[in-house]
Amino acid sequence: MSDSPLEANVNTYSRPSELRITDLRIVNLRALPFDVSLLRIDTNQGISGYGEVRDGASPTYALFLKSRLIGENPCNIDKIFRLIKQFGYHGRQGGGVCGIEMALFDLAGKAYGAPAYQLAGGKFRDKALIYCDTDSVPDGREMGERLKRRMEAGFKFLKMDIGIDLLEGIDGAISAPPQGDFARHIMHPLRGIQLTELGIEALVDYVRQVRDIIGYEIPLAADHFGFINVESCIRLGQALDPFNLAWYEDMIPWQLTEQWLRLKQSVLTPVCTGEDIYLKEGFMPLLEAEAVSVIHPDLATSGGIMEMKKIGDLAQDYGIPMAMHFAGSPVSFLANIHCAAATENFYVLENHSVDLPWWEDLIDGIDKPLIVDGYAPVPEAPGLGFGELNEKAIRERMDSRAGRDAGYFEPTDAWDDETSWDHLFS
């Protein structure tokens, strides 16, 4: 390094071309309201990048990739992503790949002094619209009041659940064989669960009570309908169409393209899916068949910031907007905000943690609150846009369950020499 007077006044905190990954460490958190793992990638120049392994995904998905990262330049985001993307899959199995990709964007942004959205091509907006998910309560009027309070807090887009769990205790609302033989992985259409007219009428009355309180001007999306078949989805969807819902989300498994097309052609409300799909190729069947109205990928499942932007760009070619599913810590939240800024057909981003007063305390070095009047301002600081994690707040939320407590970014040397023949060709 030169000792010239000129360089004495220049920030040489990072020489990006000489930056190398030296370590990857994990801390597991609980009750966010979802369990997540934060990962930290360290470098030879003393800067670190942060990412997140989403709820339901094992931190092992990231740790076993450590040996593939050591010695790589984290600024080569696409190169590294192409090396490791084969180790993700649909559902939560892409959690490790996505968490690492977030951390690479954080590192590269810090190395070049640029916000992550700039590395993704620049921004289309200065703030991202947030929709506020709200847990269900059995009484429709009470649910409406809860959503009304969201509106009073400044939120301009809402979501609630309209599922068969609301029918518990109503005799004759559901027709179904015994479910004891069905494992969790058995898809909806294979279970034989159907709504009766009585059940549909009860759900319609529930939504009517909600709309009577919040009105019709504010968008209200619906999720978690339950394990019902496509015929019941169509009947329920047609019955709920008059309430002008923003979308019906994940009514059936995303893999069933022909059933999605049948559903979309049978109802007047937009239909939406995508939070469990990995990589842009997974969205192609739904888009090519024109089987959805809105795509709804999760950045911590889909492949990360750049892959998520590619998914949005792909959907835009088919005239489809991209809403974004999110449930996690502020680290992943900020990654989502950068992606939302950089994607033209971005629609709205989810947030599950509005009711957690300590949620924002997990990170420091950024203006708070992170959500202002229903929008999240796009950070302009390098990388994901925050300074550091708040160690005290993190330690208060660390997972202490047996087998998961890895301490606060404890060494992960056991994963340094993990090797395999990763080539997909001979």
N, C-alpha and C positions, 0 to 999 in steps of 0.2 A: 504494500500500500504506500502511495506517495505521501511524503511529508511536506509538500509544497504549501506555501501560505494560502494559495487559492483553495486547496482541498481542506484546509483547516476550517474554512467557513462553509463547507458543503456537507450536507447530510450523507454520510457514507454508511449509515445504519445497515443498508443492504446493497450488495452488488448482485443483482438478480441472476446474472449469468453464472455466478459462482455459488449460488445457493444450493444446498443439498439437505435432504431429509436425514435426520439422525435418530429420531425416536418417535414412537406413537404410544400414548398412554390414555387411560380410560378412568372416568369416575361415574358410578351408577347412582341415579337419582330416583326417588320414589315420591308418589303423590303430587303429580304436576297438573292435572289429576291423573296423568298417565306416567308409567315408569319409562324413563329414557336413560340413555348413556351419553355423556358428553365425551368427546375425544379431542385430544390435543396432539398436533403434529409439531415436533421441534426440529430446528435446523442448526446448521453449523455457524450461523451468523446471529444466533440469539433471539431470533423472532419465531413466534409460534402462531399456528392457525388452529381455529376451533371449528368443530363440526358436531353433529348429533346423530346417534343411532336411535331411530324412532321407537315409540312404544310397541311392544310385542316382538321386537327384533333383538336377538341375543347380541351382546357386545362382542362375542366370539366372531361374529360375521365380519367385524372390522379387524380384530386382533390377528386373525390368521392371514391377513393381507399385509401385515407389517413388514415381513421379510421382502416382499415385492416392492416396497416403497423406499427402503433404506438406500441412500446413495443417489436417489432420483432428484432432479430439480423440480420443486413443487410448482414452479411457474409453467411447466409443461403440462398443463391440466388435461388437455385432450389426449396427449400421449399416454399419460398414466391412466386416465379413464378407460382408454381402449385396452390397456393391459389387464385391468381388474374387473371390467363390467361383466365378464363371463361368470364371475362368482356371485352375481345377484340373480334374482328371479322374481316372479310375481308374488304378491302378498307382501309379507314383511321381510322376505329373504334378500331384498336389495338394500336393507338397512345399513350394512357395513360400507358398501360401495358408495351410497349416497352421502353418508356421514363424512367419509374421506374426501369426496368431491367438494363438499361445502368447505372443509378445512383447507383444501388446496386454493379455492377462491379467496379465502380469508388471507392465506399466506401470500399469494401472488399480488393481491391488492395492497397488502402492507409493503411488500418488496418494491412495488412501483409507485406507491403513494396514491393509488386510485381506488375508488369504491368498486365493489364487486359488479354493480350494474354496468359500469364502464367497460369492464373486461368482457361483459356479455354483449357489447355492441352499443351501449348508450341507453338512454331512457326515453320512454314515451309519456311519462307522468311523474309528478313530484310527490304524489301521495297515493296510497293504495286503499281502496274501499274495503272495509272489514265487515263481515257478517258475524253476528254474535249467536253462537249455538246456545240453546237453553234447554236444560234437562226437563223431562216431562213430569207433570203431576196429573193425578187421575181426573181432576175436575177441570173442565174446559174453561170456565170463567176465571178460575185461579190461574190457569195457564195464560189466558189473555192478559191478566193483570201483570204477570211476570214479564211478558213480552212488552207491555206498555212501559214498564220501568226501563227496559232496554232502550226504548225510543226516547224516553226522557233523559237518558244518559248520553244521547247523541247518536246512537246507532241508527243507520238508515237502511239496513238490510237484516233480516232475521231468519232464523231456522228453528224448527222444532221437530219432534218425533211424532209420527202418527202410526203407531204400531199395534199389533194384536195384543201386546201386553196391557193396553188400555181397556181391553175387553175382559180382563180377568174378573171373575165373579158374575158375569152376565151369562146366564144359562141360555144356550142355543145360539150364541154369537159365532161360534167356530165349529166346523165339522172336520174331524180328523181321526185317523187311526191312532192307536197307542204309539207314543214316540220313544218308548224305552229302548228300542233296538237301533235308533238312529244316532250315529256318532255326530260330533260337531261338524265334521267335514262333509257331511252329506248335503248336497245342494237342495235349494228350495223346492224345485219341481218334483223331486224324488220322495218327498215326505207326505204328500197327499193331504196337506192342510188347506182347507178352503174357508173363506168367509161366507156366512149366511147373510141373508137380507137383513136380519136383525143386527148382525155385527156391523154391516156397512152403514146402516141407519145410525147406529151409536157413534161411529167415527165421524160421520157427516155432521151429526149434532154437536160433537166436540169441536170440530173446526168452525162450525157456524158461531159457536159461543166465542171462540177466539177472535174471529173476524169482526164480530159485533163490537168488541172492545178496542181493537187496534185499527179498525178500518181496512180499506182496500187499497189505499195508495202505496203503502210500504210493501216492498217485496217480502214474501214469506215462503221459504223453501221447506220441504218436508223430507224426512229421512226415517230409517229404522222401521220399515213396515212389518218386518217379520218374515218367517219362512213360509210364505204362501206361494201358490203356483201362479203362473202367468194369467190364467183365466180370472182368478180372484183379483190380481193386480189390475186387470183391465176393468173389471166391474167396479172396483173401488176407485180407480182413477177417473172413470166416467162420472161417478157419483160426486167426486170432489172437484171436478173441472169448474163448476160455477164459482168456486172460491178464489180463482185467479192466483193460484200458488206459483211461485217462481220456478219450481221444478219438483219432480218426483225423483228422489235419489236412491239408487241401488235397490230398486224393487226386486230385481232378479240378479243372479250372478253375471258379472261382466262378460264372461266367456261365451254366453249364449246369444250370439249375434242375431240369429233368426227370431228368437223370442223377443229381443229388444226391438227389432224392426216391427214385429207384430204389435207390441205394446205402443210404440211411438205412433203407428198408423191408426191406433184405436182410441187414443185420448187426445184432448185439446190442450193439455198442459205440457210444457217441456219435460223431457226425461233426461236423466243425468247419471253418469257412472264414471269410474276410472281410478279411484283411490288405491286400488290394489294392483294396477297395471304397471309393469316394469318395461321401460324403454319405449321409444316412439313406435317401434314395429308392433307392439302389443295393441296399439290403438287403431291400426290400419283396418282390421275387419269391420269394426264399428263405424269408422268414418266412410269407408268405401261403400258400405251398405246403406249409408245415411240412416243409421239405426238409433242415433242419439241426437238430442238438441243441444246439450251442453256437455263438455268433458270436464272431469273433476279429478285430475291427478293429484297425488301427494308428492311433494318434492323429495321427501325422505324415503319414498318408495320407488319413484319413477326413474331415478338415475342421478338426480342432483340439479343444480342450477342451470347448466347449459342444456342438459337433456330435456329438462322441463320447458325451457324456452323453445327448443326444437319441436316438442310436442304441441305447444301452443301455435307455433308457426304452421305446422302441418294441419292442425285443425282449422286454422284460418283459411287455408286453401279450400276447405270444404264448407266455408261459411259458418263455422261453429265457434262460439266463444269458449274461453277457458276460465272456469272457476277453479279455485285451488283449495284442496283439503289440507288442514293442518291441525295437529294436536301435539304439542310438545313445549319445549322451553323457549326462552327468548333467542337462543342461538339459532335454532332452526327457523324461528319466526322471522328474524332479520334476513336470513338466506331467502326466504319466500318473498320478502318485500323487495329485495334487489331483483329477483326474477320477475315479479309483477311489474316493476318499473320498466324492465327491458323487453317485455312481451306485449305486442300491440293489442292483441285480442283478449287481454286479461279482463276478467269480469269482476270478481270479488274473491276475497280471501277469508277463510274461516279462522275463528279464534275460540278456543274452549276454556280459556283461563281468566276470563274477565272477573270472575268472582274470587280470585286468589290475590289478596293484597300484597303478598310477598313475591309474586311471580316475577315482577320486573327487578326485584332486588338481586336476582341471580347474576346480573351483569352490571358493570360500571362503565363510566366514560362515554355516556351517550345521553342526550336530552330525554327526559321523562316528563309525562307519561309517553309510552310508545304509541298509544292510540289516542288521538285527539279528535273529538266530535265525529267519531265513526270512521276516521281515516288514520292510516299509519304513515307519517312522513318518511320519505326515502332518505336514509342516512347518506351524508356526503363524506364521512371519514373513510380512510382506507379500509379495504377488506370488507367484512360484514358490517363494519361501522360502529363497533363498540370497542372500549379500551381493553379491559380484562374482565375475567370472571370475578365475582365477589366471593372470595374463598370462605368467609364466615357463613354467608347465606347458603353456599353450596354444601358445606359440611353439615348444616342443620337439616338438609334434605337428602343426605346420602343414604343409600339403600343398605340396611344392616342385616338383611336376610342371609341365612347361611348359604354359602355357595355363590353369592353375588357381590358381597362386600369386598371391593378391590382397594379400598382406601381412597385417599385423595391423590389421584394421578400417580399411583405407586409404579415402580419399575415393572416393565413387561418383558424382561430379558428372555423369558422362556419362549417367546415367539420370534426371536431374532433369526433363527436358523431354520424356520419352517420352509421346506422346499417341496416342489412337485414339478412334473412335466406339464407346464401350462399351455403349451402350444396346441392349437385346434387343428393342426394339419401335420402331415408327415413329411 
